[in-house]
Amino acid sequence: MIRKLKKWVAPALLLAAAGAQAETSSTTLETVLSKGYLSCGVNTGLPGFATPDEKGQWSGMDVDVCRGVAAAVLGDAGKVKYIPLTAKERFTALQSGEIDMLSRNTTWTLTRDASLGLNFAGVSYYDGQGFLVKKELGVTSAKQLDGAAVCIQSGTTTELNLADYFRSNGMKYQPVVFDTSDGTAKGFDSGRCDVLTSDQSQLYALRLRLSKPDQAVVLPEIISKEPLGPLVRQGDDQWFNIVKWSLFAMINAEELGLTSANIDKSKSSTDPSVRRFLGIEGPKGKGMGLKDNWAYQVVKQVGNYGEIFERNIGESSPLKIERGLNAQWSQGGILYAPPFR
Amino acid sequence: MEQKMIPAREPPVNSRGILGWARENLFASPSQSLVTLALLYGLYLFIPPFWQWAVMDASWTGSSRSDCTTEGACWAFVTARLDQFIYGFYPDSEIWRVNLFFAQLAVVLGWLMIPRIPGKKMALVIGLLVLPVTSWLILTGSLLGLPPVETHQWGGLMVTLVLALYGMLASLPVGVLLALGRRSSMPVVRTFCTAYIELWRGVPLITVLFMASVMLPLFVPEEIVFDKLVRAMIGIVMFQSAYMAEVVRGGLQAIPRGQVEACQSLGMGYWQSMLLVVLPQAIRLVIPGIVNTFIALFKDTSLVLVIGLFDLLSIVQAGLNDPQWLGSAVEGYLFAGFVFWLFCFGMSQYSQRLEKH
């Protein structure tokens, strides 16, 4: 029996070894260029971040990050193959090479960065746990929530964060626990609790499920750090840089005032930082193995960070999420991208 | 003396017609009457509000949740996305291929089901051998010169049917072979079949699917990219064939040993006696069990949502997360449940007909 097993296992191991070699022989950039499209792992459905519409077209914040990278690398934001992934599969899909990058609302943590063989290429959305309250309560800050009944989803880190927050502020609360996020929204709607807590990006989506969405407000406090960003495989620094700087290009473009609408006109700009951005002068694209106008393509086809935010989750979307932490550093947020130099 | 036969008189009014039926079946005793009244009251409480919500106040068309009224059901969610629920992300210009797949499925099923049409054996052979091949060729389009459509663009009802169809077609023969193997007198074959069946029956389907989608890619080299749908399909077939084997074995055990001995005395070999004498009887005996397994398989296909495949249920769920349609969960799930019920009910009806004939 054992001998039989060995007979089968040995060639399998050899094959695996051959696979590992093949992995190092061609870079992700070369693979993407030769395939002609980018394989991008996204959520199977998260409001505002990745959802398919009636026509099967994907849209959302995370999806636009994929499109941005495709625009930078291939010059066409449409050349993306979206691979919908569940939370459990996402890292394996990237590790095994099934996808070229992962853009699926994944929180950047030490463990994930250090032990998965993957790298976070930046932060595309600063999320964090927040509170939703009924307007009629007249509450304007989470500090006023002493004694409140709080609807919460069981078995999540939000439960722990909530306990920590109330204890460290010397306040009491009464948890009302549900096992799904839909359940928490129903409980809040039917008046079983005064407050609903969850990650802020989800609070806005949950608010839309209430019978009177405009009667509830999201409080400004954020009690946990949930920076979400795209990931790539470790050990391919060129590709890591490409994904990282595609994101930086979107953020820098907003800071420079470049939008998908005005970027064509700005080609004649004399502002040196704009000219560097467009690849007319300065570092251009050679260092990353891209065309000189890669950043132009990102903004022209996908838009700057502000446009992407507005379109998918901001004021012009049903979710109406405020910029908050995700505003530019010069506007009171913490969005800060290194300069194009 | 009366010379003529006295014509039979009609039974008394209260044991005739609807009244009689109700008296006999619903109000036969005081306790029965009470239960009937309680149930009727329950239905009265449930049905009118549901009717009001699902039909009277419902909105049928619209392009977002805001087009719907707040009182009634928002079926607009289903109507707007119906194409996607059926065809997934299959390219618009190629949808006729999916329709062709549905059509040939319907033709073969109709052929098998309608008693008047002759050539059932032919239909069975086509259903088992030709249909899977042609369906795959049509849907992927790789060999026929059609533009190829990768399986990640498949979705909705079509994926559910593809998974169920291939699951059923493959698990029945594999299950029969395993059942025969488990009763074989050859120790190696018997041990292998028993081990296989016990292994697969001992793990949950979700585990199998996770293994297929999460572990398998790590073990094979990068160039060999197994299609996710194919991986899930293989997992489902492996899993269900173990169950099928046990169902078929139940039937095999019901056939008296004397029949096999009779075959042997007539000079029939193993395969002849099995195929011509034992299996036809055994399978007929376990039709309810087989259909039961098929129905379970059909519903189990919705588990592929845990590995990110868009079957009917998960494509409805993905639609629910569209910011335009947030809050349409009840309508979406009702629709998915109704479609699943239609198929499963159809299957059980067909099996009842099979048993009668």
Interface residues (C-beta under 8 A of the other chain):
Chain A: A12 L15 A16 A18 G19 A20 A22 E23 T44 G45 L46 P47 G48 T51 P52 D53 E54 K55 G56 K81 Y82 I83 P84 L85 T86 K88 E89 T92 A93 Q95 S96 G97 E98 D182 A205 L208 R209 S211 S317 P318 L319
Chain B: S64 R65 T70 A80 R81 D83 Q84 G88 F89 H152 Q153 G155 F210 S213 V214 M215 P217 L218 F219 V220 P221 E222 E223 I224 V225 L305 V306 I307 G308 F310 S314 Q317 A318 G319 L320 N321 D322 P323 Q324 L326 G327 A329
